[in-house]
């Protein structure tokens, strides 16, 4: 007892197609004998050796301490994060929250702080890390999220008696004035001529036309543009109901319907020309459904929101489908963007450019800034309170008339 062994269980193994299998790291260490028989603790399923090492270190320390780590000075903050995620987050938090935490930990926290012994992780070290993120021009929301994860993990460590105090509590975020510049790419609104060229290249009937239209004339995010079902389109009132988005889940290799970003539920008015197109598209799909008969692809969403064609869950009638009913996925925008970059000579384009262009054109046309924020679903707590409370019906009616003038 005392030594931890590691091995890649898939080393030298190949799948049925002849491809080398992905790593499957395992750790193992000996326990005390029971009734004269040797016992061992082992666990596999780790993609990287360092992940197995982190988990084994924690497991071995817990074993020696009878369920508690008795040597916190030797425990890294990376181990604490792994334990917190496994023992608390996966039991208590929603999948979307866990996914966001994992991304922040993987991309920011572990590379900068993971190697520190948790007992030596001081307020000064954490503050310096936060300041470096600010200098790198990450958004204040990103920095706030990262700081919150660190603080919650250290709160968990304190509860486990691995640290005496939470050193993140006194760490300060950069001021709003110091956080105005974002690290994300600078986007500029597209020229009207460029927009015309895009819709000439991807006309009505093309698989990219509908999502492009939602992005440009509705200011939707890409995940929202590909999530609309026909019962989200209110033809009587000329509105679209933005109540969900789609996200790709690598583990399941499926698209999943989830709440919109920042829970930015909203109904927005659309111009008459766009609503007329959606009526034509709805009629076209109904005709194809009849023509294909049993061969028409039917889409379903299971209890967790995963889109499938297996009949699992409730049938959904999505707006972005091909003539045979198959789902048009957001990935089509990769080809669309490549064409716009290379053929149309617009290298700065991405889907979010449409959203930016929509907002800019509304502003130029005189639509209230509060109504623009409401349409786009911008949502920090301050923005939500300011926009949703004070955006009036009169502002909404004014924007409808302007939309009809712009796009009619």
BAPATI-143308 format. One record per residue (C-alpha): x, z, y; residue number from 0; residue in one letter. Coordinates in Angstrom, 1 decimal, always signed. Layout:
N
R      c1      c3      c2  mivex  bator
R       X       Z       Y    NUM      a
...
//
This chain:
408
R      c1      c3      c2  mivex  bator
R    +0.0    +0.0    +0.0      0      x
R    +1.3    -0.8    +3.5      1      x
R    +1.8    -4.6    +3.5      2      x
R    -0.7    -7.2    +4.5      3      x
R    -0.6   -10.6    +2.8      4      x
R    -1.8   -13.9    +4.3      5      x
R    -2.4   -17.2    +2.7      6      x
R    -4.2   -20.5    +3.4      7      x
R    -6.5   -20.9    +0.5      8      x
R    -6.9   -24.7    +1.2      9      x
R    -3.2   -25.4    +1.4     10      x
R    -2.4   -28.6    -0.6     11      x
R    -6.1   -29.2    -1.3     12      x
R    -8.1   -32.3    -0.6     13      x
R   -11.8   -33.1    -0.4     14      x
R   -13.6   -35.8    -2.5     15      x
R   -12.7   -38.4    +0.0     16      x
R    -9.0   -37.7    -0.2     17      x
R    -8.8   -35.9    +3.2     18      x
R    -6.8   -32.8    +3.5     19      x
R    -9.1   -29.8    +3.7     20      x
R    -9.3   -27.7    +6.8     21      x
R    -7.3   -24.4    +6.8     22      x
R    -9.1   -21.4    +5.2     23      x
R    -6.8   -18.4    +6.0     24      x
R    -7.3   -15.1    +4.0     25      x
R    -5.8   -11.6    +4.5     26      x
R    -5.4    -9.0    +1.8     27      x
R    -4.0    -5.5    +1.6     28      x
R    -4.0    -2.8    -1.1     29      x
R    -6.3    +0.3    -1.0     30      x
R    -6.0    +3.6    -2.8     31      x
R    -6.7    +3.5    -6.5     32      x
R   -10.2    +4.6    -7.7     33      x
R   -10.5    +6.0   -11.2     34      x
R    -7.0    +4.7   -11.9     35      x
R    -7.9    +1.1   -10.9     36      x
R    -6.2    -0.8    -8.1     37      x
R    -8.4    -1.7    -5.1     38      x
R    -7.9    -4.2    -2.4     39      x
R    -9.5    -5.3    +0.9     40      x
R    -9.6    -9.0    +1.5     41      x
R   -11.4   -11.5    +3.7     42      x
R   -11.2   -15.3    +4.1     43      x
R   -12.8   -18.0    +6.3     44      x
R   -10.4   -17.9    +9.2     45      x
R    -9.4   -21.3   +10.8     46      x
R    -6.1   -20.1   +12.1     47      x
R    -3.5   -17.6   +10.8     48      x
R    -3.5   -15.7   +14.1     49      x
R    -7.2   -15.1   +13.7     50      x
R    -6.6   -13.7   +10.2     51      x
R    -3.8   -11.5   +11.5     52      x
R    -6.0   -10.1   +14.3     53      x
R    -8.8    -9.3   +11.9     54      x
R    -6.5    -7.8    +9.3     55      x
R    -4.7    -5.6   +11.9     56      x
R    -8.0    -4.1   +13.0     57      x
R    -9.3    -3.7    +9.4     58      x
R    -6.1    -2.0    +8.2     59      x
R    -6.1    +0.4   +11.2     60      x
R    -9.7    +1.3   +10.6     61      x
R    -9.0    +1.9    +6.9     62      x
R    -6.1    +4.2    +7.7     63      x
R    -8.2    +6.1   +10.1     64      x
R   -11.2    +6.5    +7.8     65      x
R   -13.3    +4.1    +9.8     66      x
R   -11.6    +4.6   +13.1     67      x
R    -8.5    +3.1   +14.6     68      x
R    -6.0    +5.9   +14.9     69      x
R    -3.3    +4.0   +16.7     70      x
R    -4.8    +2.3   +19.7     71      x
R    -1.4    +1.9   +21.3     72      x
R    -0.7    -0.8   +18.6     73      x
R    -4.1    -2.5   +19.0     74      x
R    -4.1    -5.6   +21.1     75      x
R    -6.9    -6.5   +23.5     76      x
R    -7.5    -9.6   +21.4     77      x
R    -8.3    -7.3   +18.5     78      x
R   -10.8    -5.4   +20.7     79      x
R   -12.5    -8.5   +21.8     80      x
R   -12.8    -9.7   +18.1     81      x
R   -14.3    -6.3   +17.1     82      x
R   -16.7    -6.2   +20.0     83      x
R   -17.9    -9.7   +19.3     84      x
R   -18.4    -9.0   +15.6     85      x
R   -19.8    -5.5   +15.7     86      x
R   -21.9    -5.6   +18.8     87      x
R   -22.5    -9.0   +20.4     88      x
R   -23.5   -10.8   +17.2     89      x
R   -26.0    -8.0   +16.4     90      x
R   -27.5    -7.6   +19.8     91      x
R   -27.2   -10.7   +21.9     92      x
R   -28.8   -14.1   +21.9     93      x
R   -27.0   -17.2   +20.5     94      x
R   -26.6   -18.7   +23.9     95      x
R   -25.0   -15.6   +25.3     96      x
R   -22.6   -15.3   +22.4     97      x
R   -21.7   -19.0   +22.7     98      x
R   -20.9   -18.5   +26.4     99      x
R   -18.9   -15.3   +25.7    100      x
R   -16.8   -17.1   +23.0    101      x
R   -16.0   -19.9   +25.4    102      x
R   -14.9   -17.6   +28.2    103      x
R   -12.8   -15.5   +25.8    104      x
R   -11.2   -18.5   +24.2    105      x
R   -10.4   -20.4   +27.4    106      x
R    -9.5   -17.6   +29.8    107      x
R    -9.3   -14.1   +28.6    108      x
R    -7.3   -14.2   +25.4    109      x
R    -4.6   -16.6   +26.7    110      x
R    -4.0   -14.3   +29.7    111      x
R    -4.7   -10.8   +28.4    112      x
R    -5.1   -11.0   +24.6    113      x
R    -1.5   -10.0   +23.8    114      x
R    -1.6    -6.8   +25.8    115      x
R    -2.0    -3.5   +23.9    116      x
R    -5.4    -2.3   +24.9    117      x
R    -3.9    +1.1   +26.0    118      x
R    -1.6    -0.7   +28.5    119      x
R    -4.3    -2.9   +30.0    120      x
R    -4.4    -1.4   +33.5    121      x
R    -6.6    -2.1   +36.5    122      x
R    -3.6    -3.8   +38.1    123      x
R    -3.1    -6.2   +35.2    124      x
R    -6.8    -7.2   +35.2    125      x
R    -6.9    -7.5   +39.0    126      x
R    -3.9    -9.8   +39.0    127      x
R    -5.6   -12.0   +36.3    128      x
R    -8.8   -12.2   +38.4    129      x
R    -6.8   -13.0   +41.5    130      x
R    -5.0   -15.8   +39.6    131      x
R    -8.3   -17.3   +38.6    132      x
R    -9.4   -17.3   +42.3    133      x
R    -6.2   -19.0   +43.3    134      x
R    -6.8   -21.7   +40.7    135      x
R   -10.2   -22.2   +42.4    136      x
R   -12.5   -21.3   +39.6    137      x
R   -16.0   -20.7   +40.9    138      x
R   -17.0   -17.1   +41.7    139      x
R   -19.7   -17.3   +39.0    140      x
R   -17.1   -18.1   +36.4    141      x
R   -14.8   -15.3   +37.6    142      x
R   -17.7   -12.8   +37.7    143      x
R   -18.6   -13.8   +34.1    144      x
R   -15.1   -13.3   +32.9    145      x
R   -14.7   -10.0   +34.6    146      x
R   -18.0    -8.8   +33.1    147      x
R   -16.9    -9.7   +29.6    148      x
R   -13.6    -7.8   +30.0    149      x
R   -15.5    -4.8   +31.4    150      x
R   -18.1    -4.8   +28.5    151      x
R   -15.4    -5.1   +25.9    152      x
R   -13.5    -2.2   +27.4    153      x
R   -16.7    -0.1   +27.6    154      x
R   -17.0    -0.8   +23.8    155      x
R   -13.4    +0.2   +23.3    156      x
R   -14.0    +3.5   +25.2    157      x
R   -17.0    +4.2   +23.0    158      x
R   -14.8    +3.7   +19.9    159      x
R   -12.3    +6.1   +21.5    160      x
R    -9.6    +3.4   +21.6    161      x
R    -9.1    +3.9   +25.3    162      x
R    -9.7    +6.8   +27.7    163      x
R   -11.3    +4.9   +30.5    164      x
R   -12.6    +1.4   +31.4    165      x
R    -9.8    -0.1   +33.6    166      x
R   -12.0    -3.0   +34.7    167      x
R   -14.5    -0.9   +36.6    168      x
R   -12.4    -0.9   +39.8    169      x
R   -11.4    -4.5   +39.6    170      x
R   -12.8    -6.4   +42.6    171      x
R   -14.1   -10.0   +42.7    172      x
R   -12.9   -12.5   +45.4    173      x
R   -15.3   -12.6   +48.4    174      x
R   -17.8   -15.5   +48.7    175      x
R   -15.8   -17.0   +51.5    176      x
R   -12.7   -17.1   +49.4    177      x
R   -14.6   -18.7   +46.5    178      x
R   -16.2   -21.7   +48.3    179      x
R   -13.9   -24.2   +46.7    180      x
R   -14.8   -24.9   +43.1    181      x
R   -12.3   -25.9   +40.4    182      x
R   -14.7   -28.6   +39.1    183      x
R   -14.2   -32.2   +40.0    184      x
R   -15.1   -33.3   +43.5    185      x
R   -18.2   -35.5   +43.4    186      x
R   -19.4   -37.8   +46.1    187      x
R   -22.9   -39.4   +46.3    188      x
R   -23.1   -42.9   +45.0    189      x
R   -23.7   -45.7   +47.5    190      x
R   -27.2   -47.3   +47.4    191      x
R   -25.6   -50.6   +46.3    192      x
R   -23.8   -48.9   +43.4    193      x
R   -27.0   -47.4   +42.3    194      x
R   -28.7   -50.8   +42.3    195      x
R   -25.9   -52.3   +40.3    196      x
R   -26.2   -49.5   +37.7    197      x
R   -30.0   -50.2   +37.2    198      x
R   -29.4   -53.9   +37.0    199      x
R   -26.8   -53.4   +34.3    200      x
R   -29.1   -50.9   +32.5    201      x
R   -32.6   -52.2   +33.1    202      x
R   -36.0   -51.0   +31.9    203      x
R   -36.0   -51.2   +28.1    204      x
R   -32.4   -50.2   +27.8    205      x
R   -31.7   -46.9   +26.0    206      x
R   -29.9   -45.5   +29.1    207      x
R   -32.6   -46.5   +31.6    208      x
R   -34.9   -43.5   +31.3    209      x
R   -32.3   -40.7   +31.5    210      x
R   -30.6   -42.5   +34.4    211      x
R   -34.0   -42.6   +36.1    212      x
R   -34.6   -38.9   +35.5    213      x
R   -31.1   -38.1   +36.9    214      x
R   -31.3   -40.3   +40.0    215      x
R   -35.0   -39.8   +41.0    216      x
R   -35.5   -36.3   +39.7    217      x
R   -32.0   -34.8   +40.1    218      x
R   -32.1   -33.4   +36.5    219      x
R   -29.1   -32.2   +34.6    220      x
R   -28.1   -34.3   +31.6    221      x
R   -29.4   -31.9   +29.0    222      x
R   -32.8   -31.8   +30.8    223      x
R   -33.0   -35.6   +31.1    224      x
R   -32.8   -35.9   +27.3    225      x
R   -35.1   -33.0   +26.5    226      x
R   -38.4   -34.2   +27.9    227      x
R   -41.4   -34.5   +25.7    228      x
R   -44.5   -36.5   +26.7    229      x
R   -46.5   -33.3   +27.2    230      x
R   -44.0   -32.4   +29.9    231      x
R   -45.1   -35.5   +31.9    232      x
R   -48.2   -34.7   +34.1    233      x
R   -49.6   -38.1   +34.9    234      x
R   -52.6   -36.7   +36.8    235      x
R   -50.5   -34.8   +39.3    236      x
R   -47.4   -37.0   +39.3    237      x
R   -45.1   -34.2   +38.1    238      x
R   -42.5   -33.5   +35.4    239      x
R   -42.2   -30.1   +33.9    240      x
R   -38.5   -29.1   +33.4    241      x
R   -38.7   -26.3   +30.9    242      x
R   -35.9   -27.0   +28.5    243      x
R   -32.6   -28.8   +27.8    244      x
R   -30.8   -30.0   +24.7    245      x
R   -27.4   -28.8   +23.6    246      x
R   -25.2   -29.9   +20.7    247      x
R   -24.4   -27.3   +18.1    248      x
R   -21.2   -28.2   +16.3    249      x
R   -21.7   -25.7   +13.5    250      x
R   -25.0   -27.3   +12.5    251      x
R   -24.2   -30.8   +13.7    252      x
R   -27.6   -30.9   +15.4    253      x
R   -29.2   -31.1   +18.8    254      x
R   -31.1   -28.0   +19.8    255      x
R   -33.8   -27.4   +22.3    256      x
R   -33.0   -24.4   +24.5    257      x
R   -34.1   -23.0   +27.8    258      x
R   -32.8   -24.8   +30.9    259      x
R   -29.6   -23.8   +32.5    260      x
R   -29.9   -20.4   +34.3    261      x
R   -33.5   -20.4   +33.1    262      x
R   -34.3   -22.8   +36.0    263      x
R   -37.9   -23.6   +34.9    264      x
R   -39.6   -25.8   +37.5    265      x
R   -42.2   -28.5   +38.1    266      x
R   -41.2   -31.3   +40.4    267      x
R   -43.1   -34.2   +41.9    268      x
R   -42.0   -37.8   +41.2    269      x
R   -42.5   -41.0   +43.2    270      x
R   -45.3   -43.3   +42.2    271      x
R   -43.0   -46.1   +40.9    272      x
R   -41.3   -43.7   +38.5    273      x
R   -44.6   -42.4   +37.2    274      x
R   -45.9   -46.0   +36.8    275      x
R   -42.8   -46.7   +34.7    276      x
R   -43.3   -43.6   +32.5    277      x
R   -46.9   -44.8   +31.9    278      x
R   -45.6   -48.2   +30.7    279      x
R   -43.0   -46.5   +28.5    280      x
R   -45.6   -44.2   +27.0    281      x
R   -47.8   -47.1   +26.1    282      x
R   -44.9   -49.1   +24.7    283      x
R   -44.0   -46.2   +22.4    284      x
R   -47.6   -45.8   +21.2    285      x
R   -47.6   -49.5   +20.3    286      x
R   -44.4   -49.2   +18.4    287      x
R   -45.6   -46.1   +16.6    288      x
R   -48.6   -48.1   +15.4    289      x
R   -46.5   -51.1   +14.5    290      x
R   -43.9   -49.3   +12.5    291      x
R   -46.5   -47.2   +10.7    292      x
R   -45.0   -44.9    +8.0    293      x
R   -41.5   -46.3    +8.9    294      x
R   -41.7   -44.8   +12.4    295      x
R   -39.2   -41.9   +12.8    296      x
R   -40.9   -38.6   +13.5    297      x
R   -39.0   -35.9   +15.2    298      x
R   -39.5   -32.1   +14.6    299      x
R   -38.2   -28.9   +16.2    300      x
R   -37.8   -26.0   +13.8    301      x
R   -38.4   -22.3   +14.7    302      x
R   -34.9   -22.1   +16.3    303      x
R   -35.4   -25.4   +18.3    304      x
R   -33.1   -27.6   +16.1    305      x
R   -34.3   -31.2   +16.3    306      x
R   -34.7   -32.8   +12.9    307      x
R   -36.4   -35.7   +11.0    308      x
R   -37.0   -33.6    +7.8    309      x
R   -40.5   -32.4    +8.8    310      x
R   -39.1   -28.9    +9.4    311      x
R   -41.2   -27.2   +12.2    312      x
R   -43.6   -28.8   +14.6    313      x
R   -43.6   -32.5   +15.4    314      x
R   -42.5   -33.3   +18.9    315      x
R   -42.9   -36.6   +20.8    316      x
R   -39.8   -37.0   +23.0    317      x
R   -39.5   -39.4   +25.9    318      x
R   -36.0   -40.7   +25.1    319      x
R   -36.6   -42.5   +21.8    320      x
R   -35.9   -46.0   +20.5    321      x
R   -38.5   -48.4   +19.4    322      x
R   -38.4   -47.0   +15.8    323      x
R   -38.9   -43.5   +17.1    324      x
R   -35.3   -42.3   +16.6    325      x
R   -33.9   -39.9   +19.2    326      x
R   -31.7   -41.3   +22.0    327      x
R   -29.0   -38.7   +22.3    328      x
R   -27.1   -37.7   +25.4    329      x
R   -24.0   -39.2   +23.8    330      x
R   -25.2   -42.7   +24.9    331      x
R   -24.0   -41.7   +28.4    332      x
R   -20.4   -41.9   +27.2    333      x
R   -20.8   -45.7   +26.7    334      x
R   -22.9   -46.0   +29.9    335      x
R   -20.2   -44.2   +31.9    336      x
R   -17.5   -46.4   +30.5    337      x
R   -19.3   -49.5   +31.5    338      x
R   -20.0   -48.2   +35.0    339      x
R   -16.3   -47.2   +35.4    340      x
R   -14.8   -50.5   +34.1    341      x
R   -17.4   -53.2   +34.6    342      x
R   -19.0   -52.0   +37.8    343      x
R   -15.9   -50.6   +39.4    344      x
R   -17.2   -47.0   +39.9    345      x
R   -14.6   -44.7   +38.4    346      x
R   -16.0   -41.5   +40.0    347      x
R   -19.4   -41.8   +38.2    348      x
R   -20.6   -39.3   +35.7    349      x
R   -24.2   -38.2   +35.0    350      x
R   -24.0   -35.3   +37.5    351      x
R   -23.2   -37.9   +40.2    352      x
R   -26.9   -38.9   +40.0    353      x
R   -28.0   -35.4   +40.6    354      x
R   -25.6   -35.1   +43.5    355      x
R   -26.8   -38.5   +44.9    356      x
R   -30.4   -37.4   +44.6    357      x
R   -29.8   -34.3   +46.6    358      x
R   -27.8   -36.1   +49.3    359      x
R   -30.4   -38.8   +49.7    360      x
R   -33.2   -36.2   +50.0    361      x
R   -31.2   -34.4   +52.6    362      x
R   -30.6   -37.6   +54.6    363      x
R   -34.2   -38.4   +54.4    364      x
R   -35.2   -35.1   +56.0    365      x
R   -36.4   -33.0   +53.0    366      x
R   -36.0   -29.3   +53.6    367      x
R   -32.9   -27.8   +52.0    368      x
R   -35.0   -25.1   +50.4    369      x
R   -37.2   -27.8   +48.7    370      x
R   -34.0   -29.6   +47.5    371      x
R   -32.8   -26.3   +46.0    372      x
R   -36.1   -25.8   +44.3    373      x
R   -36.1   -29.3   +42.9    374      x
R   -32.6   -29.0   +41.5    375      x
R   -33.2   -25.5   +40.1    376      x
R   -30.1   -23.9   +41.7    377      x
R   -30.2   -20.3   +40.5    378      x
R   -28.0   -17.4   +41.4    379      x
R   -30.1   -14.3   +42.0    380      x
R   -29.8   -14.7   +45.8    381      x
R   -30.7   -18.4   +45.7    382      x
R   -33.6   -17.9   +43.3    383      x
R   -35.1   -15.2   +45.5    384      x
R   -34.6   -17.3   +48.7    385      x
R   -35.7   -20.6   +47.3    386      x
R   -38.6   -19.8   +45.0    387      x
R   -40.2   -17.3   +47.4    388      x
R   -40.0   -19.3   +50.6    389      x
R   -40.4   -22.9   +49.5    390      x
R   -43.9   -23.8   +50.7    391      x
R   -46.6   -26.2   +49.5    392      x
R   -46.2   -28.0   +52.8    393      x
R   -42.5   -28.7   +52.1    394      x
R   -43.4   -30.0   +48.6    395      x
R   -46.1   -32.3   +50.0    396      x
R   -43.6   -33.6   +52.6    397      x
R   -41.0   -34.3   +49.9    398      x
R   -43.6   -36.3   +47.9    399      x
R   -44.3   -38.6   +50.8    400      x
R   -40.6   -39.1   +51.4    401      x
R   -40.0   -39.9   +47.7    402      x
R   -42.7   -42.5   +47.8    403      x
R   -41.1   -44.1   +50.9    404      x
R   -37.6   -44.0   +49.3    405      x
R   -38.5   -45.4   +45.9    406      x
R   -41.8   -47.2   +46.5    407      x
//
